[in-house]
């Protein structure tokens, strides 16, 4: 069974700073997908970024980028120039394909003005 | 835009009642999923379906059943609601091995 670990229950940074959220996972599969989802106070789960394990290049989406280290089974999310609207729960998630996602327990990120 | 809707945002039920949570997606996705979210536990997969009339158990199927009679609709059923089923329920859909898109969630309180 796959497991996803987020070791930071809560983080707080100042607006405009850069912050990195950690995620490690455990799997015996070679092909899989990794995601970061954001859940603001509205509770709507929003996709932040997606990474296919077979791609060596790290995914980026505007201010959001990942550091994917396949051998180390590490998948961290970097948020640059953080904004107040980035305040949310962030979940790292794993799937081997068409089955369900395995989620970490989440990191509560607070952006201070 | 992908749209996943859930029938209720908030629901209050009594212990022993039969509860139906409905989810509808408008993107012709093959796969649909039900998760529950609890503080400190993250999201856990209850059931999923990769085709009409097909269902697969997730990590915590006990006390739940599902129904998928049409491609766009996936129902979660609590046959006899119990207080430990008080939770946030999230539905998601995806196309084959693509990204899962989530509905707004249903917060269920069982008294």
gemmi code that builds the backbone of each chain (N, CA, C; Angstrom):
import gemmi

chains = {
    "A": [
        ("UNK", (0.842, -1.194, 0.000), (0.000, 0.000, 0.000), (0.883, 1.253, 0.000)),
        ("UNK", (0.341, 2.270, -0.674), (1.099, 3.509, -0.722), (0.824, 4.340, 0.530)),
        ("UNK", (1.825, 5.112, 0.918), (1.641, 6.068, 2.011), (2.211, 7.409, 1.584)),
        ("UNK", (1.621, 8.460, 2.087), (2.070, 9.829, 1.813), (2.232, 10.540, 3.147)),
        ("UNK", (3.386, 11.147, 3.352), (3.691, 11.790, 4.627), (3.989, 13.268, 4.422)),
        ("UNK", (3.257, 14.101, 5.131), (3.543, 15.529, 5.184), (3.954, 15.834, 6.614)),
        ("UNK", (5.191, 16.199, 6.810), (5.748, 16.303, 8.156), (5.509, 17.644, 8.826)),
        ("UNK", (4.931, 18.597, 8.100), (4.715, 19.945, 8.651), (3.213, 20.182, 8.818)),
        ("UNK", (2.676, 20.034, 10.007), (1.233, 20.254, 10.197), (0.824, 21.695, 9.920)),
        ("UNK", (1.707, 22.631, 10.260), (1.378, 24.045, 10.065), (2.651, 24.837, 9.764)),
        ("UNK", (2.505, 25.822, 8.859), (3.611, 26.729, 8.555), (3.051, 28.139, 8.436)),
        ("UNK", (3.889, 29.107, 8.790), (3.481, 30.509, 8.708), (4.633, 31.330, 8.140)),
        ("UNK", (4.357, 32.117, 7.102), (5.383, 32.974, 6.501), (4.783, 34.345, 6.237)),
        ("UNK", (5.651, 35.294, 5.991), (5.220, 36.643, 5.639), (4.891, 36.711, 4.155)),
        ("UNK", (3.956, 37.583, 3.859), (3.604, 37.840, 2.466), (4.860, 38.170, 1.663)),
        ("UNK", (4.916, 37.660, 0.429), (6.000, 37.867, -0.528), (7.197, 36.942, -0.297)),
        ("UNK", (7.209, 36.229, 0.800), (8.297, 35.276, 1.029), (8.078, 34.020, 0.204)),
        ("UNK", (9.133, 33.225, 0.128), (9.060, 31.916, -0.520), (8.949, 30.847, 0.560)),
        ("UNK", (8.083, 29.866, 0.311), (7.872, 28.801, 1.292), (7.894, 27.456, 0.574)),
        ("UNK", (8.431, 26.461, 1.273), (8.491, 25.107, 0.710), (7.778, 24.133, 1.634)),
        ("UNK", (6.828, 23.399, 1.072), (6.080, 22.376, 1.804), (6.639, 21.001, 1.443)),
        ("UNK", (6.852, 20.180, 2.453), (7.483, 18.882, 2.234), (6.465, 17.761, 2.065)),
        ("UNK", (6.852, 16.779, 1.272), (6.018, 15.590, 1.082), (6.936, 14.423, 0.719)),
        ("UNK", (6.776, 13.318, 1.407), (7.451, 12.087, 1.004), (6.404, 11.009, 0.832)),
        ("UNK", (6.717, 10.010, 0.043), (5.756, 8.953, -0.235), (6.488, 7.627, -0.312)),
        ("UNK", (5.725, 6.586, -0.225), (6.304, 5.258, -0.310), (5.468, 4.431, -1.272)),
        ("UNK", (6.119, 3.843, -2.254), (5.429, 3.006, -3.219), (6.419, 2.059, -3.856)),
        ("UNK", (5.909, 0.935, -4.351), (6.746, 0.008, -5.096), (6.509, 0.147, -6.606)),
        ("UNK", (5.587, 1.032, -6.970), (5.288, 1.221, -8.379), (6.337, 2.101, -9.053)),
        ("UNK", (6.447, 1.943, -10.366), (7.410, 2.743, -11.111), (6.733, 3.903, -11.841)),
        ("UNK", (5.498, 3.672, -12.278), (4.745, 4.721, -12.955), (3.606, 5.181, -12.069)),
        ("UNK", (3.567, 6.460, -11.793), (2.536, 6.997, -10.915), (2.449, 8.502, -11.111)),
        ("UNK", (1.496, 9.098, -10.396), (1.255, 10.538, -10.517), (1.229, 11.144, -9.117)),
        ("UNK", (1.749, 12.331, -9.018), (1.767, 13.070, -7.756), (1.084, 14.411, -7.944)),
        ("UNK", (0.404, 14.852, -6.904), (-0.355, 16.093, -6.982), (-0.174, 16.912, -5.706)),
        ("UNK", (-0.331, 18.185, -5.859), (-0.575, 19.075, -4.727), (-1.943, 19.720, -4.942)),
        ("UNK", (-2.794, 19.578, -3.905), (-4.095, 20.224, -3.906), (-4.116, 21.276, -2.800)),
        ("UNK", (-4.883, 22.317, -3.061), (-5.076, 23.400, -2.093), (-6.535, 23.380, -1.645)),
        ("UNK", (-6.766, 23.540, -0.341), (-8.138, 23.611, 0.172), (-8.269, 24.869, 1.028)),
        ("UNK", (-8.809, 25.946, 0.461), (-9.011, 27.177, 1.227), (-10.170, 27.006, 2.209)),
        ("UNK", (-10.458, 28.024, 3.001), (-11.566, 27.915, 3.970), (-12.906, 27.538, 3.343)),
        ("UNK", (-13.102, 27.807, 2.071), (-14.350, 27.408, 1.395), (-14.494, 25.893, 1.292)),
        ("UNK", (-13.402, 25.154, 1.547), (-13.364, 23.688, 1.528), (-13.303, 23.085, 0.130)),
        ("UNK", (-13.324, 23.905, -0.904), (-13.214, 23.384, -2.274), (-11.781, 22.942, -2.527)),
        ("UNK", (-11.599, 21.703, -2.946), (-10.266, 21.186, -3.274), (-9.888, 21.665, -4.676)),
        ("UNK", (-8.749, 22.313, -4.760), (-8.310, 22.906, -6.021), (-6.949, 22.333, -6.388)),
        ("UNK", (-6.815, 21.863, -7.611), (-5.532, 21.343, -8.067), (-4.533, 22.484, -8.176)),
        ("UNK", (-3.347, 22.290, -7.588), (-2.273, 23.274, -7.692), (-1.303, 22.857, -8.788)),
        ("UNK", (-0.862, 21.591, -8.721), (0.167, 21.149, -9.654), (0.175, 19.624, -9.707)),
        ("UNK", (0.609, 19.104, -10.833), (0.616, 17.661, -11.085), (1.973, 17.278, -11.662)),
        ("UNK", (2.457, 16.089, -11.263), (3.736, 15.594, -11.766), (3.589, 14.130, -12.153)),
        ("UNK", (3.992, 13.792, -13.364), (4.039, 12.396, -13.778), (5.403, 11.836, -13.417)),
        ("UNK", (5.455, 10.659, -12.833), (6.723, 10.113, -12.334), (7.720, 9.841, -13.442)),
        ("UNK", (7.226, 9.576, -14.654), (8.153, 9.270, -15.744), (8.815, 10.521, -16.332)),
        ("UNK", (8.337, 11.690, -15.933), (8.928, 12.935, -16.413), (10.002, 13.406, -15.432)),
        ("UNK", (11.194, 13.622, -15.928), (12.276, 14.072, -15.061), (12.176, 15.559, -14.755)),
        ("UNK", (11.573, 16.305, -15.668), (11.480, 17.749, -15.466), (10.452, 18.068, -14.397)),
        ("UNK", (10.823, 18.955, -13.484), (9.911, 19.369, -12.423), (8.792, 20.234, -12.984)),
        ("UNK", (7.565, 19.964, -12.537), (6.411, 20.736, -12.999), (6.405, 22.138, -12.386)),
        ("UNK", (5.910, 23.095, -13.145), (5.756, 24.470, -12.648), (4.427, 25.023, -13.121)),
        ("UNK", (3.816, 25.853, -12.288), (2.577, 26.553, -12.622), (2.657, 27.931, -11.992)),
        ("UNK", (3.111, 28.898, -12.794), (3.236, 30.272, -12.325), (4.129, 30.334, -11.086)),
        ("UNK", (3.597, 30.712, -9.934), (4.416, 30.861, -8.719), (4.664, 29.536, -8.005)),
        ("UNK", (4.063, 28.473, -8.504), (4.155, 27.173, -7.839), (5.079, 26.254, -8.633)),
        ("UNK", (5.990, 25.602, -7.935), (6.870, 24.636, -8.581), (7.127, 23.496, -7.617)),
        ("UNK", (7.546, 22.384, -8.179), (7.844, 21.234, -7.337), (9.308, 20.851, -7.492)),
        ("UNK", (9.801, 20.163, -6.444), (11.112, 19.524, -6.506), (10.845, 18.025, -6.366)),
        ("UNK", (10.839, 17.332, -7.484), (10.522, 15.909, -7.524), (11.806, 15.120, -7.535)),
        ("UNK", (12.027, 14.343, -6.484), (13.208, 13.497, -6.369), (12.725, 12.048, -6.302)),
        ("UNK", (12.699, 11.396, -7.473), (12.089, 10.076, -7.545), (12.821, 9.044, -6.700)),
        ("UNK", (14.130, 9.056, -6.726), (14.892, 8.058, -5.968), (14.674, 8.232, -4.464)),
        ("UNK", (14.555, 9.460, -4.044), (14.329, 9.749, -2.625), (12.862, 9.708, -2.259)),
        ("UNK", (11.974, 9.549, -3.246), (10.529, 9.547, -3.041), (10.099, 10.811, -2.296)),
        ("UNK", (10.525, 11.916, -2.848), (10.249, 13.218, -2.247), (9.594, 14.121, -3.287)),
        ("UNK", (8.622, 14.913, -2.849), (7.831, 15.731, -3.771), (7.446, 17.021, -3.040)),
        ("UNK", (8.331, 17.987, -2.999), (8.055, 19.210, -2.248), (7.475, 20.291, -3.150)),
        ("UNK", (6.692, 21.167, -2.554), (6.042, 22.267, -3.275), (6.660, 23.585, -2.835)),
        ("UNK", (7.097, 24.371, -3.799), (7.639, 25.695, -3.514), (6.671, 26.753, -4.009)),
        ("UNK", (6.332, 27.668, -3.116), (5.466, 28.793, -3.480), (6.316, 30.054, -3.399)),
        ("UNK", (6.456, 30.709, -4.527), (7.255, 31.941, -4.585), (6.342, 33.159, -4.460)),
        ("UNK", (6.912, 34.245, -3.914), (6.151, 35.487, -3.799), (4.771, 35.212, -3.195)),
        ("UNK", (4.745, 34.615, -2.037), (3.486, 34.167, -1.437), (2.504, 35.328, -1.250)),
        ("UNK", (1.228, 35.007, -1.419), (0.156, 35.998, -1.324), (-0.844, 35.588, -0.256)),
        ("UNK", (-1.596, 36.567, 0.245), (-2.573, 36.270, 1.303), (-3.555, 35.183, 0.860)),
        ("UNK", (-3.886, 35.164, -0.425), (-4.818, 34.171, -0.942), (-4.247, 32.765, -0.990)),
        ("UNK", (-2.968, 32.620, -0.706), (-2.372, 31.287, -0.649), (-2.656, 30.604, 0.686)),
        ("UNK", (-3.175, 31.330, 1.641), (-3.524, 30.737, 2.940), (-4.551, 29.631, 2.721)),
        ("UNK", (-4.208, 28.420, 3.146), (-5.065, 27.251, 2.888), (-4.418, 26.008, 3.475)),
        ("UNK", (-5.165, 24.922, 3.465), (-4.583, 23.594, 3.696), (-4.037, 23.101, 2.361)),
        ("UNK", (-2.854, 22.510, 2.406), (-2.248, 21.949, 1.210), (-2.057, 20.449, 1.414)),
        ("UNK", (-2.554, 19.688, 0.452), (-2.475, 18.240, 0.523), (-1.621, 17.710, -0.616)),
        ("UNK", (-0.700, 16.837, -0.260), (0.066, 16.082, -1.240), (-0.682, 14.777, -1.485)),
        ("UNK", (-0.734, 14.315, -2.737), (-1.499, 13.113, -3.046), (-0.801, 12.288, -4.116)),
        ("UNK", (-1.069, 10.993, -4.081), (-0.415, 10.010, -4.956), (-1.484, 9.122, -5.580)),
        ("UNK", (-1.278, 8.754, -6.836), (-2.089, 7.703, -7.430), (-1.256, 6.895, -8.417)),
        ("UNK", (-1.568, 5.610, -8.501), (-0.895, 4.753, -9.458), (-1.553, 4.771, -10.828)),
        ("UNK", (-2.721, 5.456, -10.933), (-3.388, 5.517, -12.230), (-4.857, 5.778, -12.072)),
        ("UNK", (-5.677, 4.776, -12.407), (-7.117, 4.999, -12.400), (-7.759, 4.759, -11.048)),
        ("UNK", (-6.985, 4.387, -10.062), (-7.564, 4.177, -8.737), (-7.566, 5.491, -7.959)),
        ("UNK", (-8.007, 5.412, -6.727), (-8.156, 6.629, -5.942), (-6.834, 7.221, -5.506)),
        ("UNK", (-6.947, 8.453, -5.005), (-5.782, 9.152, -4.490), (-5.507, 8.741, -3.049)),
        ("UNK", (-4.223, 8.651, -2.716), (-3.796, 8.525, -1.324), (-3.250, 9.881, -0.910)),
        ("UNK", (-3.844, 10.447, 0.136), (-3.493, 11.791, 0.572), (-2.603, 11.777, 1.807)),
        ("UNK", (-1.756, 12.802, 1.919), (-1.122, 13.098, 3.186), (-2.123, 13.782, 4.100)),
        ("UNK", (-1.724, 14.034, 5.334), (-2.641, 14.617, 6.312), (-2.758, 16.126, 6.185)),
        ("UNK", (-1.936, 16.716, 5.338), (-2.069, 18.132, 5.047), (-1.133, 19.027, 5.835)),
        ("UNK", (-0.866, 20.193, 5.241), (-0.098, 21.262, 5.894), (-0.947, 22.521, 5.848)),
        ("UNK", (-1.175, 23.108, 7.014), (-1.925, 24.362, 7.073), (-0.950, 25.513, 6.876)),
        ("UNK", (-1.042, 26.163, 5.744), (-0.151, 27.279, 5.425), (-0.851, 28.597, 5.708)),
        ("UNK", (-0.199, 29.436, 6.490), (-0.737, 30.758, 6.814), (0.211, 31.809, 6.273)),
        ("UNK", (-0.337, 32.711, 5.460), (0.449, 33.821, 4.930), (0.092, 35.068, 5.745)),
        ("UNK", (1.074, 35.617, 6.416), (0.855, 36.780, 7.282), (1.059, 38.070, 6.496)),
        ("UNK", (0.204, 39.064, 6.719), (0.384, 40.336, 5.987), (1.585, 41.122, 6.505)),
    ],
    "B": [
        ("UNK", (-14.646, 24.401, -18.253), (-14.247, 24.011, -16.894), (-14.996, 22.756, -16.470)),
        ("UNK", (-14.265, 21.905, -15.756), (-14.902, 20.721, -15.185), (-15.821, 21.154, -14.066)),
        ("UNK", (-17.008, 20.568, -14.043), (-17.908, 20.897, -12.956), (-18.371, 19.610, -12.279)),
        ("UNK", (-18.110, 19.546, -10.973), (-18.592, 18.444, -10.151), (-19.503, 19.064, -9.092)),
        ("UNK", (-20.739, 18.604, -9.051), (-21.671, 19.162, -8.080), (-22.125, 18.071, -7.112)),
        ("UNK", (-22.402, 18.515, -5.898), (-22.920, 17.610, -4.876), (-24.248, 18.151, -4.398)),
        ("UNK", (-25.165, 17.242, -4.087), (-26.566, 17.630, -3.891), (-26.773, 18.561, -2.715)),
        ("UNK", (-25.967, 18.434, -1.659), (-26.165, 19.285, -0.487), (-24.819, 19.783, 0.023)),
        ("UNK", (-24.776, 20.989, 0.547), (-23.556, 21.452, 1.214), (-23.548, 21.034, 2.687)),
        ("UNK", (-24.733, 21.040, 3.297), (-24.871, 20.662, 4.697), (-26.076, 19.736, 4.841)),
        ("UNK", (-25.904, 18.733, 5.716), (-26.971, 17.762, 5.913), (-26.966, 17.348, 7.375)),
        ("UNK", (-28.138, 17.288, 7.981), (-28.269, 16.814, 9.358), (-29.222, 15.630, 9.348)),
        ("UNK", (-28.775, 14.497, 9.880), (-29.583, 13.278, 9.890), (-29.555, 12.655, 11.274)),
        ("UNK", (-30.501, 11.776, 11.516), (-30.580, 11.071, 12.796), (-29.950, 9.696, 12.656)),
        ("UNK", (-29.425, 9.190, 13.744), (-28.873, 7.840, 13.789), (-29.907, 6.843, 13.282)),
        ("UNK", (-29.458, 5.940, 12.397), (-30.339, 4.910, 11.863), (-31.016, 5.281, 10.562)),
        ("UNK", (-30.975, 6.550, 10.193), (-31.597, 6.967, 8.930), (-30.765, 6.487, 7.748)),
        ("UNK", (-31.437, 6.296, 6.612), (-30.753, 5.993, 5.361), (-30.434, 7.328, 4.694)),
        ("UNK", (-29.194, 7.499, 4.284), (-28.741, 8.791, 3.758), (-28.184, 8.600, 2.348)),
        ("UNK", (-28.599, 9.478, 1.464), (-28.102, 9.458, 0.088), (-27.319, 10.751, -0.177)),
        ("UNK", (-26.096, 10.592, -0.626), (-25.316, 11.743, -1.078), (-25.117, 11.585, -2.576)),
        ("UNK", (-25.491, 12.638, -3.302), (-25.458, 12.565, -4.755), (-24.323, 13.409, -5.321)),
        ("UNK", (-23.724, 12.915, -6.381), (-22.642, 13.630, -7.061), (-22.868, 13.545, -8.570)),
        ("UNK", (-22.730, 14.667, -9.234), (-22.917, 14.715, -10.683), (-21.754, 15.467, -11.313)),
        ("UNK", (-21.213, 14.897, -12.410), (-20.148, 15.582, -13.148), (-20.576, 15.764, -14.595)),
        ("UNK", (-20.090, 16.825, -15.210), (-20.572, 17.183, -16.540), (-19.497, 17.038, -17.611)),
        ("UNK", (-18.431, 16.292, -17.316), (-17.330, 16.201, -18.273), (-17.180, 14.818, -18.889)),
        ("UNK", (-18.182, 13.976, -18.764), (-18.137, 12.640, -19.371), (-16.938, 11.819, -18.853)),
        ("UNK", (-16.587, 12.024, -17.587), (-15.472, 11.293, -17.000), (-15.861, 9.849, -16.705)),
        ("UNK", (-14.887, 8.955, -16.929), (-15.142, 7.540, -16.661), (-15.118, 7.241, -15.157)),
        ("UNK", (-14.188, 7.875, -14.450), (-13.949, 7.523, -13.054), (-14.623, 8.503, -12.111)),
        ("UNK", (-15.202, 7.962, -11.065), (-15.761, 8.802, -10.014), (-15.398, 8.211, -8.662)),
        ("UNK", (-15.294, 9.093, -7.647), (-14.730, 8.706, -6.350), (-15.512, 9.367, -5.215)),
        ("UNK", (-15.560, 8.675, -4.086), (-16.067, 9.264, -2.846), (-14.992, 9.165, -1.772)),
        ("UNK", (-14.728, 10.318, -1.120), (-13.783, 10.411, -0.011), (-14.509, 10.987, 1.192)),
        ("UNK", (-13.967, 10.690, 2.377), (-14.385, 11.447, 3.544), (-13.157, 12.128, 4.132)),
        ("UNK", (-13.401, 13.303, 4.703), (-12.323, 14.102, 5.257), (-12.587, 14.381, 6.719)),
        ("UNK", (-11.631, 14.028, 7.560), (-11.750, 14.235, 8.995), (-10.507, 14.948, 9.517)),
        ("UNK", (-10.669, 15.841, 10.471), (-9.501, 16.577, 11.016), (-8.429, 15.620, 11.503)),
        ("UNK", (-7.198, 15.892, 11.090), (-6.070, 15.077, 11.527), (-5.893, 13.779, 10.763)),
        ("UNK", (-6.878, 13.425, 9.940), (-6.794, 12.162, 9.182), (-6.670, 12.400, 7.687)),
        ("UNK", (-6.868, 13.619, 7.248), (-6.806, 13.895, 5.822), (-8.008, 13.313, 5.100)),
        ("UNK", (-7.842, 13.005, 3.833), (-8.917, 12.425, 3.023), (-8.671, 10.939, 2.863)),
        ("UNK", (-9.741, 10.170, 2.979), (-9.651, 8.720, 2.814), (-10.686, 8.260, 1.806)),
        ("UNK", (-10.268, 7.318, 0.969), (-11.107, 6.850, -0.121), (-12.118, 5.837, 0.387)),
        ("UNK", (-13.395, 6.056, 0.061), (-14.456, 5.150, 0.499), (-14.755, 4.131, -0.598)),
        ("UNK", (-15.148, 4.627, -1.753), (-15.458, 3.792, -2.914), (-15.079, 4.561, -4.171)),
        ("UNK", (-14.870, 3.828, -5.257), (-14.744, 4.474, -6.548), (-15.362, 3.600, -7.636)),
        ("UNK", (-15.534, 4.213, -8.774), (-16.178, 3.531, -9.900), (-15.480, 3.955, -11.185)),
        ("UNK", (-15.158, 2.999, -12.038), (-14.509, 3.329, -13.304), (-15.430, 3.109, -14.506)),
        ("UNK", (-16.682, 2.786, -14.228), (-17.637, 2.631, -15.321), (-19.033, 2.517, -14.722)),
        ("UNK", (-20.024, 2.679, -15.561), (-21.408, 2.524, -15.107), (-21.598, 1.115, -14.534)),
        ("UNK", (-22.269, 1.063, -13.405), (-22.587, -0.180, -12.700), (-21.364, -0.887, -12.127)),
        ("UNK", (-20.193, -0.298, -12.237), (-18.994, -0.876, -11.651), (-18.645, -0.125, -10.378)),
        ("UNK", (-18.118, -0.835, -9.385), (-17.689, -0.185, -8.161), (-16.527, -0.957, -7.572)),
        ("UNK", (-15.662, -0.224, -6.892), (-14.523, -0.809, -6.218), (-14.430, -0.250, -4.816)),
        ("UNK", (-14.091, -1.084, -3.861), (-13.916, -0.614, -2.492), (-12.625, 0.168, -2.375)),
        ("UNK", (-12.722, 1.212, -1.575), (-11.537, 1.975, -1.251), (-10.945, 1.498, 0.064)),
        ("UNK", (-10.398, 2.434, 0.820), (-9.728, 2.078, 2.066), (-10.685, 1.901, 3.246)),
        ("UNK", (-11.837, 2.573, 3.198), (-12.767, 2.534, 4.346), (-14.209, 2.348, 3.873)),
        ("UNK", (-14.551, 1.219, 3.238), (-15.899, 1.047, 2.688), (-16.965, 0.636, 3.707)),
        ("UNK", (-16.548, 0.252, 4.905), (-17.499, -0.302, 5.864), (-18.570, 0.723, 6.237)),
        ("UNK", (-19.807, 0.300, 6.176), (-20.922, 1.178, 6.526), (-21.454, 1.999, 5.363)),
        ("UNK", (-20.845, 1.829, 4.186), (-21.244, 2.595, 3.002), (-21.530, 1.655, 1.828)),
        ("UNK", (-22.336, 2.132, 0.909), (-22.480, 1.482, -0.390), (-22.581, 2.594, -1.439)),
        ("UNK", (-22.493, 2.205, -2.710), (-22.549, 3.200, -3.781), (-23.421, 2.684, -4.912)),
        ("UNK", (-23.789, 3.620, -5.758), (-24.581, 3.280, -6.929), (-24.151, 4.165, -8.092)),
        ("UNK", (-23.955, 3.531, -9.244), (-23.655, 4.306, -10.443), (-24.482, 3.731, -11.598)),
        ("UNK", (-25.658, 4.269, -11.763), (-26.584, 3.830, -12.806), (-26.370, 4.598, -14.104)),
        ("UNK", (-25.849, 5.813, -14.001), (-25.537, 6.633, -15.175), (-24.101, 7.137, -15.050)),
        ("UNK", (-23.491, 7.379, -16.189), (-22.078, 7.745, -16.199), (-21.807, 9.016, -15.390)),
        ("UNK", (-22.728, 9.955, -15.446), (-22.463, 11.251, -14.832), (-22.804, 11.311, -13.344)),
        ("UNK", (-23.407, 10.268, -12.805), (-23.927, 10.342, -11.436), (-23.392, 9.197, -10.580)),
        ("UNK", (-22.930, 9.551, -9.388), (-22.361, 8.548, -8.470), (-22.895, 8.857, -7.080)),
        ("UNK", (-23.622, 7.909, -6.522), (-24.289, 8.130, -5.237), (-23.587, 7.350, -4.130)),
        ("UNK", (-23.473, 7.977, -3.003), (-22.958, 7.336, -1.796), (-24.133, 7.132, -0.858)),
        ("UNK", (-24.263, 5.902, -0.332), (-25.404, 5.564, 0.507), (-24.916, 5.112, 1.878)),
        ("UNK", (-25.486, 5.722, 2.892), (-25.271, 5.269, 4.259), (-26.540, 4.521, 4.650)),
        ("UNK", (-26.457, 3.209, 4.711), (-27.658, 2.393, 4.913), (-28.325, 2.690, 6.251)),
        ("UNK", (-27.516, 2.885, 7.285), (-28.041, 3.190, 8.621), (-27.027, 4.107, 9.282)),
        ("UNK", (-27.271, 5.397, 9.166), (-26.283, 6.379, 9.604), (-25.928, 6.221, 11.080)),
        ("UNK", (-24.649, 6.390, 11.368), (-24.186, 6.362, 12.754), (-23.393, 7.634, 13.031)),
        ("UNK", (-23.227, 7.954, 14.317), (-22.559, 9.211, 14.686), (-21.115, 9.252, 14.194)),
        ("UNK", (-20.479, 8.084, 14.068), (-19.085, 8.097, 13.594), (-18.978, 8.329, 12.086)),
        ("UNK", (-20.113, 8.505, 11.426), (-20.110, 8.881, 10.015), (-20.287, 10.387, 9.823)),
        ("UNK", (-20.348, 11.119, 10.922), (-20.304, 12.576, 10.840), (-18.963, 12.975, 10.256)),
        ("UNK", (-19.008, 13.698, 9.132), (-17.770, 13.999, 8.420), (-18.068, 14.929, 7.259)),
        ("UNK", (-16.981, 15.324, 6.569), (-17.096, 16.012, 5.285), (-16.910, 14.971, 4.200)),
        ("UNK", (-17.844, 14.949, 3.244), (-17.773, 13.980, 2.154), (-17.488, 14.711, 0.844)),
        ("UNK", (-16.456, 14.236, 0.156), (-16.023, 14.874, -1.088), (-16.127, 13.880, -2.233)),
        ("UNK", (-16.719, 14.331, -3.320), (-16.820, 13.550, -4.536), (-15.797, 14.083, -5.542)),
        ("UNK", (-15.268, 13.208, -6.377), (-14.326, 13.633, -7.409), (-14.561, 12.817, -8.671)),
        ("UNK", (-14.125, 13.354, -9.791), (-14.199, 12.608, -11.042), (-12.921, 12.826, -11.835)),
        ("UNK", (-12.624, 11.879, -12.719), (-11.454, 12.006, -13.579), (-11.655, 11.194, -14.839)),
        ("UNK", (-10.868, 11.533, -15.828), (-10.870, 10.783, -17.076), (-9.648, 9.877, -17.093)),
        ("UNK", (-9.879, 8.582, -17.111), (-8.802, 7.583, -17.145), (-7.708, 7.928, -16.133)),
        ("UNK", (-6.502, 8.217, -16.555), (-5.401, 8.457, -15.619), (-5.134, 9.940, -15.411)),
        ("UNK", (-6.151, 10.732, -15.644), (-5.960, 12.165, -15.522), (-6.284, 12.656, -14.116)),
        ("UNK", (-6.171, 13.943, -13.969), (-6.359, 14.597, -12.680), (-7.782, 14.419, -12.154)),
        ("UNK", (-7.909, 14.250, -10.845), (-9.229, 14.204, -10.220), (-9.689, 15.629, -9.894)),
        ("UNK", (-10.942, 15.898, -10.225), (-11.560, 17.190, -9.925), (-12.639, 16.968, -8.878)),
        ("UNK", (-12.666, 17.876, -7.908), (-13.505, 17.673, -6.739), (-14.748, 18.563, -6.752)),
        ("UNK", (-15.806, 18.050, -6.127), (-16.981, 18.843, -5.842), (-16.764, 19.680, -4.587)),
        ("UNK", (-17.764, 20.483, -4.216), (-17.619, 21.406, -3.088), (-17.721, 20.734, -1.718)),
        ("UNK", (-18.117, 19.480, -1.679), (-18.208, 18.770, -0.406), (-19.583, 18.852, 0.234)),
        ("UNK", (-19.910, 17.830, 1.007), (-21.129, 17.809, 1.823), (-20.706, 17.577, 3.264)),
        ("UNK", (-21.093, 18.505, 4.134), (-20.788, 18.332, 5.554), (-21.986, 17.655, 6.196)),
        ("UNK", (-21.798, 16.422, 6.634), (-22.869, 15.613, 7.205), (-22.728, 15.529, 8.716)),
        ("UNK", (-23.805, 15.822, 9.410), (-23.860, 15.687, 10.858), (-24.908, 14.632, 11.182)),
        ("UNK", (-24.484, 13.585, 11.898), (-25.424, 12.534, 12.310), (-25.631, 12.660, 13.819)),
        ("UNK", (-26.896, 12.887, 14.197), (-27.199, 13.094, 15.613), (-27.714, 11.820, 16.273)),
    ],
}
model = gemmi.Model(1)
for chain_id, residues in chains.items():
    chain = gemmi.Chain(chain_id)
    for i, (resn, *xyz) in enumerate(residues, 1):
        res = gemmi.Residue()
        res.name, res.seqid = resn, gemmi.SeqId(i, " ")
        for name, pos in zip(("N", "CA", "C"), xyz):
            atom = gemmi.Atom()
            atom.name, atom.element = name, gemmi.Element(name[0])
            atom.pos, atom.b_iso = gemmi.Position(*pos), 0.0
            res.add_atom(atom)
        chain.add_residue(res)
    model.add_chain(chain)
structure = gemmi.Structure()
structure.add_model(model)
structure.setup_entities()
